[in-house]
Amino acid sequence: MQRIIINQLGPIEHCVLLVNDFIICTGPQAAGKSTVAKSIFFFKNLRNILLTQFKKRIFWVGDSGVKPSYQPFQQEFFKEVRLNFLQGFGSSWCMSPKMYLEYYYAPNFSKTGRGVTQLYH
C-alpha cells in the first residue's frame, strides 16, 4: 500500500494518507486538497524525470553530431527534481524549515523529501 506523509506544507500541518488508485478529496477552500494532489504527483513523476535523464544521455541525437557534456547524473537528476518541485509548489523561501514530504511506494521502500526547503534556498 502506498502512502504519503506531508508535514507543514502550505495549509497542511501534518497529514498521513493512504494512496489508492482512486482518491476523492473534499473540503473547504484553502484546506490543502491541491497541496495533497501536487505532492502525490511530485513523487509519482520522479520516475518520468529519471527515465528522461537516461534517455537524454543514451539516445541523444543532435544536429551538430556532437553529444553535449552533461553534469554528473545525480546532479542533473536533482536539478530536474528541484525544477519540478518549484513548478508545483513555487518558491520554498517562505516554507517552514520543518517542512518535509515522504512517500512510501511499497511497505519497505520510501523516498524522503526531508529538508527539501534547505536544498532549494
C-alpha positions as CSV (number, residue, x, y, z in Angstrom):
1,M,0.0,0.0,0.0
2,Q,1.4,3.4,-1.0
3,R,1.2,6.3,1.4
4,I,2.3,9.9,1.7
5,I,3.3,11.9,4.7
6,I,3.1,15.7,4.5
7,N,4.4,17.9,7.2
8,Q,4.0,21.7,7.3
9,L,3.5,22.3,3.6
10,G,1.0,25.1,2.7
11,P,-2.1,24.8,4.8
12,I,-1.3,21.2,5.9
13,E,0.2,20.9,9.4
14,H,0.6,17.1,9.3
15,C,-1.1,14.5,7.1
16,V,-0.6,10.8,6.6
17,L,-2.7,9.5,3.7
18,L,-3.0,6.1,2.0
19,V,-2.7,6.5,-1.7
20,N,-5.0,4.3,-3.7
21,D,-5.8,4.2,-7.4
22,F,-8.8,6.4,-6.8
23,I,-9.0,9.2,-4.1
24,I,-11.7,11.7,-3.5
25,C,-10.7,14.9,-1.6
26,T,-13.4,17.2,-0.3
27,G,-13.2,20.2,2.0
28,P,-13.4,23.9,2.2
29,Q,-11.4,26.3,0.0
30,A,-7.7,26.5,1.0
31,A,-7.8,23.4,3.2
32,G,-5.0,21.6,1.3
33,K,-6.7,19.5,-1.3
34,S,-4.5,20.7,-4.1
35,T,-1.4,20.5,-1.9
36,V,-2.1,16.8,-1.4
37,A,-2.7,16.2,-5.1
38,K,0.5,18.1,-6.1
39,S,2.5,16.2,-3.5
40,I,1.4,12.8,-4.8
41,F,2.0,13.9,-8.4
42,F,5.5,15.2,-7.4
43,F,6.6,11.7,-6.2
44,K,4.8,9.8,-8.9
45,N,6.5,12.0,-11.5
46,L,10.1,11.1,-10.2
47,R,10.1,8.0,-12.4
48,N,9.4,10.1,-15.5
49,I,12.2,12.5,-14.6
50,L,14.6,9.6,-14.1
51,L,13.7,8.0,-17.4
52,T,14.0,11.3,-19.3
53,Q,17.5,11.8,-17.9
54,F,18.5,8.3,-19.0
55,K,17.1,8.8,-22.5
56,K,18.8,12.1,-22.8
57,R,22.2,10.6,-22.1
58,I,21.7,7.3,-24.1
59,F,19.6,8.2,-27.1
60,W,20.6,11.8,-27.7
61,V,20.8,12.8,-31.4
62,G,21.5,16.4,-32.3
63,D,22.0,18.5,-35.4
64,S,25.7,19.0,-34.8
65,G,26.5,15.3,-34.2
66,V,28.4,16.3,-31.0
67,K,26.9,15.0,-27.8
68,P,26.7,17.7,-25.2
69,S,28.7,17.4,-22.0
70,Y,26.4,16.8,-19.0
71,Q,26.9,17.4,-15.3
72,P,27.2,14.2,-13.3
73,F,24.0,12.2,-13.5
74,Q,23.0,12.7,-9.9
75,Q,23.5,16.4,-10.1
76,E,21.5,16.6,-13.3
77,F,18.7,14.5,-11.8
78,F,18.4,16.6,-8.7
79,K,18.4,19.8,-10.8
80,E,15.3,18.4,-12.7
81,V,13.6,17.3,-9.4
82,R,14.2,20.8,-8.0
83,L,12.7,22.4,-11.1
84,N,9.7,20.0,-10.9
85,F,9.2,20.9,-7.2
86,L,9.4,24.7,-7.9
87,Q,6.9,24.4,-10.7
88,G,4.4,22.6,-8.5
89,F,4.8,24.5,-5.2
90,G,6.6,27.7,-6.1
91,S,9.5,29.2,-4.1
92,S,10.5,27.4,-1.0
93,W,11.9,30.6,0.7
94,C,8.7,31.1,2.8
95,M,8.3,27.4,3.7
96,S,8.8,26.2,7.2
97,P,12.3,24.7,7.9
98,K,10.3,21.7,9.4
99,M,8.5,21.0,6.1
100,Y,9.0,17.6,4.7
101,L,7.4,15.2,2.3
102,E,7.8,11.4,2.5
103,Y,6.3,8.9,0.0
104,Y,6.2,5.1,0.5
105,Y,6.0,3.3,-2.8
106,A,5.8,-0.1,-1.1
107,P,6.0,-1.2,2.5
108,N,9.8,-1.2,2.7
109,F,10.6,1.4,0.0
110,S,10.3,5.1,0.5
111,K,11.7,8.4,-0.9
112,T,12.1,11.2,1.5
113,G,11.9,14.8,0.7
114,R,13.2,15.8,4.2
115,G,15.0,19.1,4.3
116,V,13.8,20.0,0.8
117,T,13.5,23.6,1.8
118,Q,17.2,23.8,2.7
119,L,18.1,22.2,-0.6
120,Y,16.3,25.0,-2.5
121,H,17.3,28.1,-0.5
